[in-house]
């Protein structure tokens, strides 16, 4: 009877991996660490509206949702740079800010429930059914399905 293997967690598999997957995992962990430190440096309100998107050759890139938060971050830039140099990235040379509107990463963005507004009034449904009575069969079926979207009280 063959031995049964116990499943390994994804974390263990990623830790054992090498090559591209390992470098992506390491990069992701580095960005998560930098994001956590950024959140501590700027406070909750601003942290919910920005994130570290890249760190390359001594340049830290911070993305934000709009120019208002970019301006607030710009005023805090010297303190952020100093905090990062002292605590996390001593080789940090510069911080760049990018405004990325409508970015899905923002915590404040709440997904709205899809509301089905495809409803017709009784009068509109009756007009469509009347038009369907004189239409060819293929169009008639489509118009009848459309009329079925009538608001039921």
Order of alpha helices (4+ residues) and beta strands (2+ residues): alpha-alpha-alpha-beta-beta-alpha-beta-alpha-alpha
